[in-house]
């Protein structure tokens, strides 16, 4: 009988010791496994960014470190150099649209965020997309340490996350106003500046022309256009062409280029002057189109002339 009493006392003591621990552990497990709540599926809620898929299922959240916490907004600095850049973009923030990655601005530091796995990569100062989508899933980015620019490619399969296509070595990187057939901004050729010299490079960071000591604003397969108080035309060897003109504006198609000085349009095939036109009024909307050995010259929607060329 005495032994039974001792055993009963031991059981009571053990219950007193372990029952509270068991209850606490169960409560914690329930709390940890509870469904995260965001009643209205707001993007910013409870000091976090909430990412949902197309079916409104939660993919992941990002815990903000500051009150400035949002999707990164791209910048455009091309106006400073008169670049002929794409001006019709409407995406004033870098959207994720169900993609596996996005860019987050947290306390004015931009990071690449892996939405699926909840990981952040690289710290940046700025991103440039021209408020549209760049071809090949590329992004022009600026290092936050030395303010130099480069280009990265995001891997939306989640295997390598991103890789540097062009190293962050440049004082400026930009793209001309040229779209691909599927409406993305063409990334075949970049306008870059390094050590105050300007040139063109491709996606392998290969130089495509001789360096020129002024901002490059545009190019065609035959011509490179620079700007310093006036437009200047160069070939890919860096040799200046048409020095006799003070060029107010220009246009080109195929191997043909039009130069406007004052109220006169000069139409050239390389160094051969094909024709001149006396203009009137606002002539900034002059354009060339070329097909079937015909060079069509238009002012706005009005056809000025059609030249038979070969």
C-alpha positions as a Markdown table, in Angstrom:
| # | Residue | x | y | z |
|---|---|---|---|---|
| 1 | Unk | 0.0 | 0.0 | 0.0 |
| 2 | Unk | 2.8 | 2.3 | 0.9 |
| 3 | Unk | 4.5 | 1.6 | -2.5 |
| 4 | Unk | 1.3 | 2.5 | -4.3 |
| 5 | Unk | 1.1 | 5.8 | -2.5 |
| 6 | Unk | 4.7 | 6.6 | -3.4 |
| 7 | Unk | 4.0 | 5.7 | -7.1 |
| 8 | Unk | 0.9 | 7.9 | -7.2 |
| 9 | Unk | 2.9 | 10.8 | -5.7 |
| 10 | Unk | 5.6 | 10.4 | -8.4 |
| 11 | Unk | 3.0 | 10.4 | -11.1 |
| 12 | Unk | 1.4 | 13.6 | -9.8 |
| 13 | Unk | 4.9 | 15.3 | -9.6 |
| 14 | Unk | 5.7 | 14.3 | -13.2 |
| 15 | Unk | 2.3 | 15.6 | -14.4 |
| 16 | Unk | 3.0 | 18.9 | -12.6 |
| 17 | Unk | 6.4 | 19.1 | -14.3 |
| 18 | Unk | 5.7 | 18.0 | -17.9 |
| 19 | Unk | 2.0 | 18.9 | -18.5 |
| 20 | Unk | 2.7 | 22.7 | -18.7 |
| 21 | Unk | 5.7 | 22.1 | -21.0 |
| 22 | Unk | 3.5 | 19.9 | -23.3 |
| 23 | Unk | 0.8 | 22.6 | -23.4 |
| 24 | Unk | 3.2 | 25.3 | -24.2 |
| 25 | Unk | 4.8 | 23.3 | -27.0 |
| 26 | Unk | 1.4 | 22.5 | -28.4 |
| 27 | Unk | 0.3 | 26.1 | -28.4 |
| 28 | Unk | 3.6 | 27.2 | -30.0 |
| 29 | Unk | 3.2 | 24.5 | -32.7 |
| 30 | Unk | -0.3 | 25.8 | -33.5 |
| 31 | Unk | 0.9 | 29.4 | -33.6 |
| 32 | Unk | 3.8 | 28.5 | -35.9 |
| 33 | Unk | 1.6 | 26.5 | -38.3 |
| 34 | Unk | -1.2 | 29.1 | -38.4 |
| 35 | Unk | -2.2 | 30.5 | -41.7 |
| 36 | Unk | -0.7 | 34.0 | -42.3 |
| 37 | Unk | -3.5 | 36.5 | -42.4 |
| 38 | Unk | -3.9 | 39.4 | -44.9 |
| 39 | Unk | -7.7 | 39.7 | -45.1 |
| 40 | Unk | -7.8 | 42.0 | -48.2 |
| 41 | Unk | -4.7 | 40.6 | -49.9 |
| 42 | Unk | -3.1 | 44.1 | -49.8 |
| 43 | Unk | 0.3 | 44.3 | -51.3 |
| 44 | Unk | 1.7 | 46.2 | -48.3 |
| 45 | Unk | 0.3 | 44.9 | -45.0 |
| 46 | Unk | 1.6 | 44.5 | -41.5 |
| 47 | Unk | 5.0 | 45.9 | -42.5 |
| 48 | Unk | 5.5 | 43.3 | -45.2 |
| 49 | Unk | 5.1 | 43.0 | -49.0 |
| 50 | Unk | 2.7 | 40.2 | -50.0 |
| 51 | Unk | 3.2 | 38.4 | -53.3 |
| 52 | Unk | 0.3 | 36.5 | -54.9 |
| 53 | Unk | 0.1 | 34.4 | -58.0 |
| 54 | Unk | -2.5 | 34.8 | -60.8 |
| 55 | Unk | -5.0 | 32.7 | -58.9 |
| 56 | Unk | -4.5 | 34.9 | -55.8 |
| 57 | Unk | -2.6 | 32.3 | -53.9 |
| 58 | Unk | 0.1 | 33.6 | -51.6 |
| 59 | Unk | 3.6 | 32.9 | -52.9 |
| 60 | Unk | 5.6 | 34.5 | -50.2 |
| 61 | Unk | 6.1 | 37.7 | -48.2 |
| 62 | Unk | 9.0 | 40.1 | -47.7 |
| 63 | Unk | 9.5 | 41.6 | -44.2 |
| 64 | Unk | 10.3 | 45.3 | -44.6 |
| 65 | Unk | 13.2 | 46.8 | -42.8 |
| 66 | Unk | 12.0 | 50.4 | -43.0 |
| 67 | Unk | 8.9 | 52.5 | -43.7 |
| 68 | Unk | 10.2 | 53.0 | -47.3 |
| 69 | Unk | 9.4 | 49.6 | -48.7 |
| 70 | Unk | 7.9 | 49.1 | -52.2 |
| 71 | Unk | 8.6 | 47.7 | -55.6 |
| 72 | Unk | 11.5 | 49.5 | -57.1 |
| 73 | Unk | 10.8 | 52.4 | -59.6 |
| 74 | Unk | 13.1 | 52.7 | -62.6 |
| 75 | Unk | 14.9 | 55.9 | -63.6 |
| 76 | Unk | 15.7 | 57.4 | -67.0 |
| 77 | Unk | 18.8 | 59.6 | -67.2 |
| 78 | Unk | 19.1 | 59.6 | -71.0 |
| 79 | Unk | 17.7 | 63.1 | -71.4 |
| 80 | Unk | 20.9 | 64.5 | -70.0 |
| 81 | Unk | 22.7 | 63.3 | -73.1 |
| 82 | Unk | 20.0 | 63.8 | -75.8 |
| 83 | Unk | 19.8 | 60.0 | -76.3 |
| 84 | Unk | 17.1 | 58.9 | -78.8 |
| 85 | Unk | 15.5 | 56.6 | -76.2 |
| 86 | Unk | 12.1 | 54.9 | -75.9 |
| 87 | Unk | 9.6 | 57.4 | -74.4 |
| 88 | Unk | 6.3 | 55.4 | -74.6 |
| 89 | Unk | 6.8 | 53.1 | -71.6 |
| 90 | Unk | 4.0 | 53.1 | -69.0 |
| 91 | Unk | 5.4 | 50.8 | -66.2 |
| 92 | Unk | 6.5 | 53.3 | -63.6 |
| 93 | Unk | 7.3 | 50.5 | -61.2 |
| 94 | Unk | 9.0 | 47.2 | -61.9 |
| 95 | Unk | 6.2 | 44.7 | -61.6 |
| 96 | Unk | 6.6 | 41.0 | -60.9 |
| 97 | Unk | 3.5 | 39.8 | -62.8 |
| 98 | Unk | 3.9 | 36.3 | -61.4 |
| 99 | Unk | 7.6 | 36.1 | -62.2 |
| 100 | Unk | 9.9 | 34.4 | -59.8 |
| 101 | Unk | 11.9 | 37.6 | -59.1 |
| 102 | Unk | 11.4 | 41.3 | -58.6 |
| 103 | Unk | 13.2 | 44.4 | -57.4 |
| 104 | Unk | 12.4 | 45.8 | -53.9 |
| 105 | Unk | 13.3 | 49.2 | -52.6 |
| 106 | Unk | 13.7 | 49.0 | -48.9 |
| 107 | Unk | 15.1 | 52.2 | -47.3 |
| 108 | Unk | 16.4 | 53.4 | -50.7 |
| 109 | Unk | 18.4 | 50.3 | -51.2 |
| 110 | Unk | 17.3 | 48.2 | -54.1 |
| 111 | Unk | 17.7 | 44.4 | -54.0 |
| 112 | Unk | 16.8 | 41.6 | -56.3 |
| 113 | Unk | 14.3 | 39.4 | -54.5 |
| 114 | Unk | 13.6 | 35.7 | -55.2 |
| 115 | Unk | 9.9 | 35.6 | -54.5 |
| 116 | Unk | 9.6 | 31.8 | -54.4 |
| 117 | Unk | 12.4 | 31.2 | -52.0 |
| 118 | Unk | 12.3 | 34.4 | -50.0 |
| 119 | Unk | 16.0 | 35.4 | -50.7 |
| 120 | Unk | 17.5 | 38.8 | -51.5 |
| 121 | Unk | 20.5 | 39.3 | -53.8 |
| 122 | Unk | 22.7 | 42.3 | -54.8 |
| 123 | Unk | 22.3 | 45.8 | -53.5 |
| 124 | Unk | 21.7 | 48.4 | -56.1 |
| 125 | Unk | 21.1 | 52.2 | -56.4 |
| 126 | Unk | 19.1 | 52.4 | -59.6 |
| 127 | Unk | 17.5 | 50.3 | -62.3 |
| 128 | Unk | 16.7 | 51.4 | -65.8 |
| 129 | Unk | 14.0 | 49.7 | -67.9 |
| 130 | Unk | 12.6 | 52.7 | -69.9 |
| 131 | Unk | 9.3 | 51.9 | -68.1 |
| 132 | Unk | 8.8 | 48.8 | -70.4 |
| 133 | Unk | 10.2 | 45.3 | -70.8 |
| 134 | Unk | 13.7 | 44.8 | -72.1 |
| 135 | Unk | 14.3 | 41.9 | -74.5 |
| 136 | Unk | 16.1 | 38.7 | -73.1 |
| 137 | Unk | 14.9 | 39.5 | -69.6 |
| 138 | Unk | 17.7 | 42.0 | -69.1 |
| 139 | Unk | 17.9 | 44.9 | -66.7 |
| 140 | Unk | 20.3 | 47.9 | -66.7 |
| 141 | Unk | 21.4 | 48.4 | -63.1 |
| 142 | Unk | 23.6 | 50.9 | -61.1 |
| 143 | Unk | 25.9 | 49.8 | -58.3 |
| 144 | Unk | 25.2 | 51.6 | -55.1 |
| 145 | Unk | 28.9 | 51.7 | -54.1 |
| 146 | Unk | 30.6 | 53.5 | -57.0 |
| 147 | Unk | 27.5 | 54.5 | -59.1 |
| 148 | Unk | 28.7 | 52.5 | -62.1 |
| 149 | Unk | 26.3 | 50.8 | -64.5 |
| 150 | Unk | 26.1 | 47.3 | -65.9 |
| 151 | Unk | 23.5 | 44.8 | -67.2 |
| 152 | Unk | 22.1 | 41.7 | -65.5 |
| 153 | Unk | 20.0 | 38.8 | -66.8 |
| 154 | Unk | 17.4 | 37.3 | -64.4 |
| 155 | Unk | 16.8 | 33.6 | -64.6 |
| 156 | Unk | 13.1 | 33.0 | -63.9 |
| 157 | Unk | 13.6 | 29.3 | -63.7 |
| 158 | Unk | 15.1 | 29.8 | -60.2 |
| 159 | Unk | 18.3 | 27.9 | -61.0 |
| 160 | Unk | 21.0 | 30.6 | -61.1 |
| 161 | Unk | 18.8 | 33.6 | -60.1 |
| 162 | Unk | 20.8 | 36.2 | -62.1 |
| 163 | Unk | 24.1 | 36.7 | -63.9 |
| 164 | Unk | 26.1 | 39.7 | -65.0 |
| 165 | Unk | 25.9 | 40.1 | -68.7 |
| 166 | Unk | 27.8 | 43.4 | -68.8 |
| 167 | Unk | 30.0 | 44.2 | -65.8 |
| 168 | Unk | 29.2 | 47.2 | -63.6 |
| 169 | Unk | 32.1 | 49.3 | -65.1 |
| 170 | Unk | 30.3 | 52.0 | -67.0 |
| 171 | Unk | 29.5 | 55.6 | -66.2 |
| 172 | Unk | 26.4 | 55.3 | -68.5 |
| 173 | Unk | 24.5 | 52.6 | -70.3 |
| 174 | Unk | 21.5 | 53.2 | -72.5 |
| 175 | Unk | 19.4 | 51.8 | -75.3 |
| 176 | Unk | 18.2 | 53.5 | -78.5 |
| 177 | Unk | 14.5 | 53.6 | -79.3 |
| 178 | Unk | 14.1 | 50.3 | -81.1 |
| 179 | Unk | 11.5 | 47.6 | -80.4 |
| 180 | Unk | 11.6 | 43.9 | -81.3 |
| 181 | Unk | 8.8 | 42.2 | -83.2 |
| 182 | Unk | 7.1 | 41.2 | -79.9 |
| 183 | Unk | 7.1 | 44.8 | -78.6 |
| 184 | Unk | 10.1 | 44.5 | -76.2 |
| 185 | Unk | 13.0 | 47.0 | -76.1 |
| 186 | Unk | 15.8 | 45.7 | -78.3 |
| 187 | Unk | 18.9 | 44.9 | -76.3 |
| 188 | Unk | 21.3 | 43.8 | -79.1 |
| 189 | Unk | 23.4 | 47.0 | -78.8 |
| 190 | Unk | 24.1 | 49.3 | -75.9 |
| 191 | Unk | 25.3 | 52.9 | -75.8 |
| 192 | Unk | 28.0 | 53.2 | -73.1 |
| 193 | Unk | 30.4 | 55.6 | -71.6 |
| 194 | Unk | 33.6 | 54.8 | -69.8 |
| 195 | Unk | 36.4 | 57.2 | -68.8 |
| 196 | Unk | 34.4 | 60.0 | -70.6 |
| 197 | Unk | 34.6 | 58.1 | -73.9 |
| 198 | Unk | 31.5 | 56.8 | -75.7 |
| 199 | Unk | 31.1 | 53.7 | -77.8 |
| 200 | Unk | 28.7 | 50.8 | -78.7 |
| 201 | Unk | 28.9 | 47.4 | -77.2 |
| 202 | Unk | 26.9 | 44.2 | -77.6 |
| 203 | Unk | 25.6 | 41.7 | -75.0 |
| 204 | Unk | 29.0 | 40.0 | -74.8 |
| 205 | Unk | 30.6 | 43.4 | -73.8 |
| 206 | Unk | 32.4 | 43.5 | -77.1 |
| 207 | Unk | 33.2 | 47.0 | -78.5 |
| 208 | Unk | 31.5 | 47.6 | -81.9 |
| 209 | Unk | 33.1 | 50.9 | -82.9 |
| 210 | Unk | 35.9 | 53.3 | -82.2 |
| 211 | Unk | 35.5 | 55.3 | -79.0 |
| 212 | Unk | 34.2 | 58.9 | -79.5 |
| 213 | Unk | 34.7 | 61.8 | -77.1 |
| 214 | Unk | 31.1 | 62.9 | -77.0 |
| 215 | Unk | 27.8 | 61.4 | -76.0 |
| 216 | Unk | 26.4 | 59.0 | -78.6 |
| 217 | Unk | 22.7 | 59.5 | -79.0 |
| 218 | Unk | 21.7 | 57.1 | -81.8 |
| 219 | Unk | 23.1 | 54.7 | -84.4 |
| 220 | Unk | 22.2 | 52.8 | -87.5 |
| 221 | Unk | 24.2 | 50.0 | -89.3 |
| 222 | Unk | 26.1 | 52.6 | -91.2 |
| 223 | Unk | 26.2 | 55.7 | -89.0 |
| 224 | Unk | 26.7 | 56.7 | -85.4 |
| 225 | Unk | 25.2 | 60.0 | -84.2 |
| 226 | Unk | 26.9 | 62.1 | -81.4 |
| 227 | Unk | 25.7 | 65.3 | -79.8 |
| 228 | Unk | 27.7 | 68.3 | -78.5 |
| 229 | Unk | 25.7 | 71.5 | -79.0 |
| 230 | Unk | 24.8 | 70.0 | -82.4 |
| 231 | Unk | 24.4 | 66.5 | -83.9 |
| 232 | Unk | 27.5 | 65.1 | -85.5 |
| 233 | Unk | 27.7 | 62.0 | -87.7 |
| 234 | Unk | 30.4 | 59.4 | -87.5 |
| 235 | Unk | 31.3 | 56.1 | -89.2 |
| 236 | Unk | 32.2 | 53.0 | -87.1 |
| 237 | Unk | 35.9 | 53.9 | -87.4 |
| 238 | Unk | 35.2 | 57.1 | -85.5 |
| 239 | Unk | 35.7 | 59.4 | -88.5 |
| 240 | Unk | 33.4 | 62.4 | -88.6 |
| 241 | Unk | 31.2 | 62.8 | -91.7 |
| 242 | Unk | 29.4 | 65.9 | -93.1 |
| 243 | Unk | 31.5 | 68.4 | -91.1 |
| 244 | Unk | 30.3 | 71.1 | -93.4 |
| 245 | Unk | 26.9 | 71.2 | -91.8 |
| 246 | Unk | 25.6 | 72.4 | -88.5 |
| 247 | Unk | 23.1 | 69.6 | -88.0 |
| 248 | Unk | 19.8 | 70.6 | -86.3 |
| 249 | Unk | 18.2 | 67.2 | -86.6 |
| 250 | Unk | 18.5 | 64.0 | -88.6 |
| 251 | Unk | 16.8 | 60.8 | -89.8 |
| 252 | Unk | 17.9 | 57.6 | -91.5 |
| 253 | Unk | 16.7 | 54.4 | -93.1 |
| 254 | Unk | 19.0 | 51.6 | -94.3 |
| 255 | Unk | 22.2 | 53.2 | -95.7 |
| 256 | Unk | 20.5 | 56.6 | -96.3 |
| 257 | Unk | 20.6 | 59.5 | -94.0 |
| 258 | Unk | 18.9 | 62.9 | -93.9 |
| 259 | Unk | 20.5 | 66.0 | -92.4 |
| 260 | Unk | 18.6 | 69.1 | -91.6 |
| 261 | Unk | 20.4 | 72.5 | -91.3 |
| 262 | Unk | 18.2 | 75.5 | -90.9 |
| 263 | Unk | 15.4 | 74.9 | -93.3 |
| 264 | Unk | 17.2 | 72.6 | -95.7 |
| 265 | Unk | 17.1 | 68.8 | -95.9 |
| 266 | Unk | 20.1 | 67.1 | -97.4 |
| 267 | Unk | 19.6 | 63.4 | -98.4 |
| 268 | Unk | 22.8 | 61.3 | -98.5 |
| 269 | Unk | 23.8 | 57.8 | -99.5 |
| 270 | Unk | 27.0 | 57.6 | -97.5 |
| 271 | Unk | 29.1 | 60.4 | -99.0 |
| 272 | Unk | 26.9 | 60.8 | -102.1 |
| 273 | Unk | 24.4 | 63.7 | -102.0 |
| 274 | Unk | 21.2 | 62.5 | -103.6 |
| 275 | Unk | 18.9 | 65.5 | -103.2 |
| 276 | Unk | 18.1 | 68.6 | -101.2 |
| 277 | Unk | 14.8 | 70.0 | -100.2 |
| 278 | Unk | 13.8 | 73.5 | -98.9 |
| 279 | Unk | 11.5 | 73.1 | -96.0 |
| 280 | Unk | 9.2 | 75.4 | -94.1 |
| 281 | Unk | 7.5 | 75.4 | -90.7 |
| 282 | Unk | 8.3 | 72.8 | -88.0 |
| 283 | Unk | 10.4 | 70.1 | -89.7 |
| 284 | Unk | 11.3 | 68.0 | -86.7 |
| 285 | Unk | 9.0 | 65.2 | -87.8 |
| 286 | Unk | 10.8 | 64.2 | -90.9 |
| 287 | Unk | 11.2 | 60.4 | -91.4 |
| 288 | Unk | 12.6 | 58.0 | -94.0 |
| 289 | Unk | 11.4 | 54.5 | -94.9 |
| 290 | Unk | 13.1 | 52.2 | -97.3 |
| 291 | Unk | 11.8 | 49.2 | -99.2 |
| 292 | Unk | 12.0 | 47.8 | -102.7 |
| 293 | Unk | 14.7 | 50.3 | -103.8 |
| 294 | Unk | 12.5 | 53.2 | -102.8 |
| 295 | Unk | 13.3 | 55.8 | -100.2 |
| 296 | Unk | 10.2 | 57.5 | -99.0 |
| 297 | Unk | 10.6 | 60.9 | -97.3 |
| 298 | Unk | 7.8 | 62.0 | -95.1 |
| 299 | Unk | 6.9 | 65.0 | -92.9 |
| 300 | Unk | 4.5 | 63.7 | -90.3 |
| 301 | Unk | 1.9 | 61.6 | -92.2 |
| 302 | Unk | 2.5 | 63.5 | -95.4 |
| 303 | Unk | 4.7 | 62.0 | -98.2 |
| 304 | Unk | 7.2 | 64.6 | -99.3 |
| 305 | Unk | 8.9 | 62.5 | -102.0 |
| 306 | Unk | 9.7 | 59.0 | -103.1 |
| 307 | Unk | 13.2 | 58.4 | -104.5 |
| 308 | Unk | 14.2 | 55.5 | -106.7 |
| 309 | Unk | 17.4 | 54.3 | -105.3 |
| 310 | Unk | 19.5 | 51.1 | -105.4 |
